[in-house]
């Protein structure tokens, strides 16, 4: 159910939170985990069609996982003499996104010699399912990581960053821990507890309804929502991590990136300006920064200047090609 419709039902939801908090919490959780399906085919915006066309050169592979299957798009680097496959970089989109939205990262990563795998998360793009939450997302990422091992790095946007963190930190008890040497996150939230509270407030959940929503998350995930705090999970991962976030992001505040950057000296934060929450994915400056980080080309420069957790740089919208379709949405 769309959040806009849920807002209209706020008075009803507020009353039901008092009368039947457990049922209301379960229904709120289902709504929280159900993304709207975007337009497909001829009804898609021209800019989205253009971006989707970047996947035409990929091998399309269906990867099964316990809740269904996800559609992965495999890009191989230029032929080399090595007997083993090139190390893999997984691209992970955000809520209501799809693999194509991460496609601007493909070319620079291929040039760096990596095998690149983008995939549609469950209930998104061409993958199966009607719901997506952290346990489902982690299960799908774990399946893709196994199918295309070894994984060198994960590049994730927004809620995809939350999934990547939970997978790398081993937060979901029922899922195996995913391993990768590096992590790059673009515009990720720092606290899933805060995200769920904001959702509950938006739709009108009262105190008892909020508690029931948190209880439902605990039941499904096997751990309380507090276990998904970004700083704690980053500390458990402990590998080189890049954060790229726009100061004018209206969906995930820049303060979230600053909070995550406090996890340790292995964090590097790059700030952008004028790119919003989704246009940032189409910035040539951003894709170059991410590719250099994944390849380790910036490590020595960072070490020679200042602690990477305190680094702040700003790039402007001038380096961004057309990306009007990414102005809205989470």
C-alpha positions in Angstrom: 0.0 0.0 0.0 1.4 3.4 -1.0 2.5 5.6 1.9 0.4 8.5 0.5 -2.7 6.3 1.0 -1.6 5.3 4.4 -1.3 9.0 5.4 -5.0 9.4 4.5 -5.8 6.6 6.8 -3.9 8.1 9.7 -7.0 8.6 11.9 -8.1 5.0 11.4 -4.6 3.7 12.0 -4.2 5.7 15.2 -7.4 4.3 16.6 -6.5 0.7 15.6 -3.1 1.2 17.3 -5.0 1.6 20.6 -7.7 -1.1 20.0 -5.7 -3.8 18.2 -2.0 -2.9 18.4 -0.7 -6.3 17.5 -2.7 -6.6 14.3 -2.0 -3.0 13.4 1.7 -3.6 13.9 1.6 -6.6 11.6 -0.3 -4.8 8.9 2.1 -1.8 9.2 5.1 -4.2 8.8 3.5 -5.6 5.6 3.0 -2.1 4.3 6.5 -1.2 5.2 7.9 -4.1 3.3 5.8 -3.8 0.1 7.4 -1.6 -2.5 5.2 -0.1 -5.3 6.1 -1.6 -8.7 7.2 1.1 -11.2 5.9 1.4 -14.7 7.4 -1.1 -17.2 7.8 -1.3 -21.0 6.4 1.5 -23.1 5.1 3.4 -20.1 8.6 4.0 -18.7 10.1 7.5 -18.7 12.6 8.1 -21.6 15.5 8.7 -19.1 14.7 5.4 -17.4 14.6 3.5 -20.7 18.0 4.9 -21.6 19.5 3.8 -18.4 17.9 0.4 -18.6 19.4 -0.1 -22.1 22.8 -0.2 -20.4 22.0 -3.7 -19.3 21.6 -5.0 -22.9 25.2 -6.1 -23.0 25.0 -8.2 -19.8 24.4 -11.9 -19.4 21.0 -12.3 -17.6 21.1 -15.0 -15.0 18.3 -16.2 -12.6 19.7 -16.8 -9.1 17.6 -18.9 -6.8 17.4 -18.1 -3.1 15.1 -19.4 -0.3 12.3 -16.9 -1.0 12.2 -17.2 -4.8 14.8 -16.0 -7.4 16.5 -12.7 -8.3 17.6 -11.6 -11.8 21.3 -10.8 -12.0 23.1 -9.0 -14.8 26.7 -10.2 -15.3 29.4 -8.1 -17.0 32.8 -9.6 -17.7 35.9 -7.5 -18.0 38.1 -7.7 -21.2 39.7 -11.2 -21.7 42.8 -11.8 -19.6 45.2 -14.7 -19.4 44.3 -15.5 -15.7 42.8 -19.0 -15.2 40.5 -17.8 -12.4 37.6 -15.4 -12.9 38.2 -11.8 -12.1 37.1 -10.7 -8.6 33.5 -9.7 -8.4 31.9 -6.3 -7.5 28.2 -6.5 -6.7 26.0 -3.5 -7.4 23.0 -3.2 -5.1 20.2 -0.7 -5.7 17.9 0.9 -3.2 14.2 0.8 -2.4 11.9 1.0 -5.5 15.0 0.9 -7.6 16.4 -1.8 -9.9 19.7 -3.0 -11.2 19.7 -0.6 -14.1 19.9 2.4 -11.7 23.4 1.2 -10.7 24.6 0.7 -14.3 26.7 3.9 -14.5 29.2 2.1 -12.3 29.7 -0.8 -14.7 32.0 0.7 -17.2 34.6 2.2 -14.8 34.7 -1.0 -12.8 35.2 -3.1 -15.9 38.0 -0.9 -16.9 39.6 -1.5 -13.5 39.5 -5.3 -14.3 36.6 -6.4 -12.2 33.7 -8.7 -13.0 30.5 -6.7 -12.3 27.2 -8.2 -11.1 24.1 -6.0 -10.7 20.8 -7.6 -9.6 17.2 -6.7 -9.0 16.4 -7.1 -5.3 13.3 -9.2 -4.4 10.0 -7.5 -5.3 11.9 -5.2 -7.7 12.7 -5.2 -11.4 12.5 -8.6 -12.9 12.9 -10.5 -9.7 10.2 -12.5 -8.0 8.3 -11.6 -4.8 6.0 -9.0 -3.4 7.9 -7.9 -0.3 11.4 -6.8 0.7 12.8 -6.5 4.1 16.3 -6.9 5.6 16.3 -10.7 6.1 14.9 -11.2 2.5 17.4 -8.8 1.1 20.3 -10.4 3.0 19.2 -13.9 1.8 19.2 -12.7 -1.8 22.6 -11.0 -1.6 24.1 -14.1 0.0 22.8 -16.2 -2.9 24.3 -13.8 -5.4 27.6 -13.6 -3.5 27.8 -17.4 -3.6 27.0 -17.7 -7.2 29.7 -15.1 -8.3 32.4 -15.7 -5.7 34.9 -14.4 -4.9 33.4 -11.0 -4.0 35.9 -8.2 -3.8 33.5 -5.3 -3.1 29.9 -4.3 -2.8 28.6 -1.0 -4.1 25.2 -0.2 -2.6 22.7 2.7 -2.7 20.3 3.8 0.0 18.4 0.8 1.5 20.7 -1.5 -0.5 23.4 -0.1 1.8 21.4 -1.3 4.8 21.1 -4.8 3.3 24.9 -4.9 2.5 25.8 -3.8 6.0 23.5 -6.5 7.6 25.0 -9.1 5.3 28.6 -8.2 5.9 28.1 -7.8 9.7 26.3 -11.1 10.0 23.4 -9.5 11.7 20.5 -11.8 10.6 20.9 -15.0 12.6 19.4 -17.3 9.9 21.7 -16.1 7.1 25.4 -16.8 6.5 27.7 -13.9 6.7 28.7 -12.4 3.4 32.4 -11.7 2.9 33.8 -8.8 0.8 37.0 -6.8 1.1 35.5 -3.4 0.5 32.2 -1.6 0.8 31.0 1.6 -0.9 27.7 3.0 0.1 25.9 5.9 -1.6 23.3 7.8 0.4 22.6 5.0 3.0 20.5 5.5 6.2 22.4 5.2 9.4 19.6 3.7 11.6 16.9 1.3 10.6 15.2 2.0 14.0 14.9 5.6 13.1 13.6 4.7 9.6 10.9 2.5 11.1 9.9 5.1 13.7 9.6 7.7 11.0 7.4 5.3 8.9 5.2 4.7 11.9 4.8 8.4 12.6 4.0 9.1 9.0 1.2 6.6 8.9 -0.2 7.5 12.3 0.9 4.6 14.5 0.5 5.3 18.2 2.9 4.3 20.9 1.4 0.8 21.2 1.3 0.4 17.4 5.0 1.4 17.2 5.9 -1.2 19.8 3.9 -3.8 17.9 5.8 -2.9 14.7 9.1 -3.2 16.5 8.0 -6.6 17.9 7.1 -7.8 14.5 10.5 -6.8 13.1 12.1 -8.7 15.9 10.0 -11.8 15.2 10.8 -11.8 11.5 14.5 -10.9 11.7 15.4 -12.9 14.8 17.0 -9.8 16.3 15.6 -6.4 17.5 15.6 -3.5 15.0 18.3 -1.9 17.2 20.7 -4.7 15.9 20.7 -3.0 12.5 22.3 0.3 13.7 24.8 1.2 10.9 27.7 2.3 13.2 27.7 -1.0 15.1 27.5 -3.1 11.9 30.3 -1.1 10.3 32.5 -1.7 13.3 31.8 -5.5 13.0 32.6 -5.4 9.3 35.8 -3.4 9.8 36.9 -3.3 6.2 37.7 -0.2 4.0 34.5 1.6 3.5 33.5 4.6 1.3 30.5 6.8 2.0 29.2 9.1 -0.7 26.4 11.4 0.2 24.8 14.6 -1.0 24.4 17.5 1.4 21.1 18.4 -0.1 19.7 14.8 0.0 16.0 15.3 1.1 15.3 11.6 1.7 18.3 10.5 3.7 19.9 13.4 5.5 23.6 14.1 5.2 23.7 13.8 9.0 23.3 10.0 8.5 26.6 9.8 6.6 28.3 11.9 9.2 27.0 9.5 11.9 28.2 6.4 10.0 31.7 8.0 9.4 32.2 7.9 13.2 32.4 4.1 13.1 36.2 4.1 12.7 39.3 5.2 10.9 38.5 2.8 8.0 35.7 5.1 6.8 36.1 7.7 4.1 33.3 10.2 3.5 32.9 12.1 0.2 30.3 14.8 0.2 28.4 16.0 -2.9 26.2 18.9 -3.6 23.2 19.4 -5.9 22.8 15.7 -6.8 19.9 14.7 -4.5 19.2 11.1 -3.5 19.1 9.4 -6.9 20.8 11.7 -9.5 24.0 11.0 -7.5 24.1 7.6 -9.1 24.5 9.1 -12.6 27.4 11.5 -11.7 30.6 10.7 -13.5 32.5 12.2 -10.5 30.8 9.7 -8.2 31.3 6.7 -10.4 35.0 7.6 -10.7 35.5 8.0 -7.0 33.8 4.7 -6.3 35.8 2.8 -9.0 39.1 4.2 -7.6 38.1 3.2 -4.1 37.1 -0.3 -5.1 40.4 -0.7 -7.0 42.4 0.6 -4.0 43.8 3.5 -6.0 43.0 6.1 -3.4 44.4 4.3 -0.3 47.9 5.7 -0.4 46.7 9.3 -1.1 44.3 9.2 1.8 46.9 7.8 4.2 49.3 10.6 3.2 46.9 13.4 3.8 44.6 12.9 6.8 42.5 10.2 8.6 40.0 9.0 6.1 37.1 9.2 8.6 37.5 13.0 8.7 37.9 13.6 4.9 35.2 15.9 3.4 35.1 16.9 -0.3 32.3 18.4 -2.3 31.5 17.9 -6.0 28.8 19.8 -7.9 26.0 18.8 -10.2 28.1 19.9 -13.2 29.6 16.5 -13.6 26.2 14.8 -13.9 24.7 13.6 -17.2 21.0 13.6 -17.7 19.2 11.9 -14.8 15.8 13.6 -14.5 14.1 10.3 -13.7 16.0 10.1 -10.4 14.7 13.3 -8.9 12.0 11.6 -6.9 11.5 8.4 -4.9 13.4 6.8 -2.0 
